[in-house]
Every structure is written in C-alpha cells, then in structure tokens.
Amino acid sequence: MEGTRELNTGRTMPAMGLGTWYLTEDTAGTVEEALRLGYRMIDTAEDYGTQPGIGEALRRTDVPREEVFLVAKVEEDEDAYEATRANLDEMGQAYADLVVIHRPPDQGVGVELWRGLLRARDEGLARDIGVSNYSTGQIDALVDATGEVPAVNQIEWTPFGWSQEMLDYCRERRIVIQAYSPLTRAQRLDDERLERVAAAYDRTPAQVLLAWALRLGVAPLPKTNQRAHLVENLYALEFALDDAVMDALAQLNEHASALGSSLQYG
Ligand SMILES: NC(=O)c1ccc[n+]([C@@H]2O[C@H](COP(=O)([O-])OP(=O)(O)OC[C@H]3O[C@@H](n4cnc5c(N)ncnc54)[C@H](OP(=O)(O)O)[C@@H]3O)[C@@H](O)[C@H]2O)c1
C-alpha cells in the first residue's frame, strides 16, 4: 500500500490503516489477510477485544514486524505506562508504533496520562505517542504542561463531521489527524450526493469518503470484516478527487457524529 504521513517526530506512518473496533469474529484471520493485501497500519484498543487476535496475526504473517505500524490506546482512568505494558503483553509485542490517550479524562486534560506515555516512549515501549478525541484547547493545555506535542490526534472525521479549525491547528503543529469512523460506520454511504460523486469517478461511496480524507492529509482507519471491503477500501489510495469535488464534499459538514453526538473540536 502506498502513501505515508510524516510525523512531527521525524518518523513516518502509513496513510491508511485498518480499524478493529467490532472486528472480533476472526480478528487474527482478517488482520493477517489485511497485511497480505498491503495494509501496514492496524488500530486497536484494549476494550475492542482485538489485541490477542492482532498479536496472533503479527506472529503468523510473513510481513516483518518493522513494516507494520501498530496503534494502541490507553484509557483515561488507567496508569498510562502500566496500561501500555499490559496492552503490549496481551499482543505479545515488545513495542507499539503509536500509543494514544483514548479520550481526555472528565477532569483536566490528562497531564499524568501524558507523562506516563512519555515514560513509555522513553523506555521504548512506544515509538510515538499521541491523543484521541482531544480538542485544540485540550492539546494546548497538554503541551503547555509538558512541552511535548502529540504526534497524532485520532478523531472522528468525515465530510459530514469535520473541522477546518482542527485541520489548520494540526497542520501548523504537524500533528497528523487519524480519522476514525471514516465511513460514517456505514450510516451515510447511501447519501445521494456521495453516490453522485462515486458514480462520476466510477468508485464506491466508501472509496470517495476515504479519498476525501486522504487528500486532506488525514490518515483514515476504516474497519471491515469482509475481504471484498478490505480490497475496496485499499483502492481508495489509487485515485484523487479534484479540487471542486473536495470543496463540495467539505460543504456536507453537519458537525455530525456517527456515534450520535455533535462533534466539538474547538
Ligand atoms: N479513538 C476512538 O475513540 C475511536 C472511536 C471509534 C472508532 N475508532 C477506530 O476507528 C476505526 C473505524 O471506525 P468504525 O469502526 O467506528 O467505523 P467505520 O470504519 O467508519 O465503518 C465501519 C462500517 O463500515 C462497513 N464497511 C467497511 N468498508 C465498507 C465498504 N467498502 N463498503 C460498505 N461498507 C463498508 C463495515 O462493515 P463490514 O465490516 O461488514 O465491511 C462497518 O459496518 C475503528 O474500528 C477503530 O479502530 C476509534
């Protein structure tokens, strides 16, 4: 799979990865197949229940470990350093390529969590560290407290829910946005405006959503259990939407979340 993203730490990350939330039916088999097809980034979290299967796939695959970019998460009520160790143990891995704080805690912005991840990074358990579901203000507060800028902010991101302010903020700081639920959890794939674009490019609505994120420099993490969808989603890397279509899709913004709430990034 082609396409990478430059991180603000100097390392690179694949432009697209496989999400694994609800990928519990045959996690190991699906992840192994994804790697065989060319996926090089796998996203997980302890509460997805996919860590053991991902570990199994990484042991079974012919793809060398150093070619895979493994993304793990720590929860807001955990000791981030210990949780990183526990997650790696569950996957049988010596390190993750990226560990993010899954979401900010109810109180504060997670400075202690961030310090735990800094320790995990310094001890080699995480190559890079980042955040997820953080607003621009929450990232500012974390950086003010520690002087350390996250490499990534993993947030929900589709034409129906995105933020110019967050895009500008992350571009200025060279924070890569990883897009979760980039396919709207399949809720908006039948949107007529999306279908018209897909027909014009002879692609599918899912591919158009991924191509839109990719051209913005965002790194989408589509999840699928199905081999045909694994292939279809990968082929979103093979074409580019033109400027007018990018703008038209951006206009679909309703600040809507597929998880039911309204997106707040500011
Ligand atoms: N950091 C966070 O807080 C957070 C939150 C949510 C998600 N995530 C991450 O982001 C990943 C992706 O988000 P998501 O799982 O919420 O949703 P998503 O990737 O937007 O959508 C997944 C849904 O789309 C379907 N699908 C996949 N490819 C398709 C295609 N080509 N055509 C039609 N339908 C297709 C899947 O069904 P099939 O399986 O049947 O193909 C599934 O129902 C997660 O798996 C997880 O790794 C992170």
The ligand as a MOL file (V3000), in Angstrom:
LIG
                    3D

  0  0  0     0  0            999 V3000
M  V30 BEGIN CTAB
M  V30 COUNTS 48 52 0 0 0
M  V30 BEGIN ATOM
M  V30 1 N -10.3320 6.6780 19.0800 0
M  V30 2 C -11.6350 6.4650 19.1890 0
M  V30 3 O -12.3080 6.9480 20.1140 0
M  V30 4 C -12.3070 5.6270 18.1430 0
M  V30 5 C -13.7060 5.6200 18.0610 0
M  V30 6 C -14.3080 4.8740 17.0570 0
M  V30 7 C -13.5160 4.1400 16.1690 0
M  V30 8 N -12.1480 4.1470 16.2880 0 CHG=1
M  V30 9 C -11.2860 3.3850 15.3470 0
M  V30 10 O -11.6510 3.7160 14.0200 0
M  V30 11 C -11.9970 2.5220 13.3150 0
M  V30 12 C -13.0360 2.7880 12.2400 0
M  V30 13 O -14.2260 3.3360 12.7820 0
M  V30 14 P -15.5770 2.4990 12.9350 0
M  V30 15 O -15.2730 1.0660 13.0890 0
M  V30 16 O -16.3450 3.2050 14.0020 0 CHG=-1
M  V30 17 O -16.3800 2.7510 11.5910 0
M  V30 18 P -16.1110 2.8660 10.0170 0
M  V30 19 O -14.7660 2.3490 9.6640 0
M  V30 20 O -16.4980 4.2380 9.6110 0
M  V30 21 O -17.2480 1.9080 9.4460 0
M  V30 22 C -17.2600 0.5350 9.6500 0
M  V30 23 C -18.5190 0.0040 8.9840 0
M  V30 24 O -18.4390 0.2070 7.5690 0
M  V30 25 C -18.6170 -1.0320 6.8910 0
M  V30 26 N -17.7440 -1.0180 5.7200 0
M  V30 27 C -16.3940 -1.0930 5.6790 0
M  V30 28 N -15.9380 -0.9860 4.4180 0
M  V30 29 C -17.0310 -0.8620 3.6310 0
M  V30 30 C -17.2170 -0.7110 2.2460 0
M  V30 31 N -16.1850 -0.6660 1.4010 0
M  V30 32 N -18.4870 -0.6160 1.7650 0
M  V30 33 C -19.5470 -0.6650 2.6070 0
M  V30 34 N -19.4480 -0.7910 3.9380 0
M  V30 35 C -18.1910 -0.8830 4.4520 0
M  V30 36 C -18.2530 -2.1010 7.8940 0
M  V30 37 O -18.9600 -3.2790 7.6450 0
M  V30 38 P -18.1820 -4.6500 7.2460 0
M  V30 39 O -17.2880 -4.9900 8.4000 0
M  V30 40 O -19.3050 -5.5900 7.0330 0
M  V30 41 O -17.4130 -4.3340 5.9900 0
M  V30 42 C -18.7380 -1.4660 9.2010 0
M  V30 43 O -20.1330 -1.6640 9.3590 0
M  V30 44 C -12.4850 1.6080 14.4440 0
M  V30 45 O -12.5930 0.2720 14.0090 0
M  V30 46 C -11.4440 1.8730 15.4800 0
M  V30 47 O -10.2370 1.2060 15.1610 0
M  V30 48 C -11.5350 4.8940 17.2450 0
M  V30 END ATOM
M  V30 BEGIN BOND
M  V30 1 1 1 2
M  V30 2 2 2 3
M  V30 3 1 2 4
M  V30 4 1 4 5
M  V30 5 2 4 48
M  V30 6 2 5 6
M  V30 7 1 6 7
M  V30 8 2 7 8
M  V30 9 1 8 9
M  V30 10 1 8 48
M  V30 11 1 9 10
M  V30 12 1 9 46
M  V30 13 1 10 11
M  V30 14 1 11 12
M  V30 15 1 11 44
M  V30 16 1 12 13
M  V30 17 1 13 14
M  V30 18 2 14 15
M  V30 19 1 14 16
M  V30 20 1 14 17
M  V30 21 1 17 18
M  V30 22 2 18 19
M  V30 23 1 18 20
M  V30 24 1 18 21
M  V30 25 1 21 22
M  V30 26 1 22 23
M  V30 27 1 23 24
M  V30 28 1 23 42
M  V30 29 1 24 25
M  V30 30 1 25 26
M  V30 31 1 25 36
M  V30 32 1 26 27
M  V30 33 1 26 35
M  V30 34 2 27 28
M  V30 35 1 28 29
M  V30 36 1 29 30
M  V30 37 2 29 35
M  V30 38 1 30 31
M  V30 39 2 30 32
M  V30 40 1 32 33
M  V30 41 2 33 34
M  V30 42 1 34 35
M  V30 43 1 36 37
M  V30 44 1 36 42
M  V30 45 1 37 38
M  V30 46 2 38 39
M  V30 47 1 38 40
M  V30 48 1 38 41
M  V30 49 1 42 43
M  V30 50 1 44 45
M  V30 51 1 44 46
M  V30 52 1 46 47
M  V30 END BOND
M  V30 END CTAB
M  END
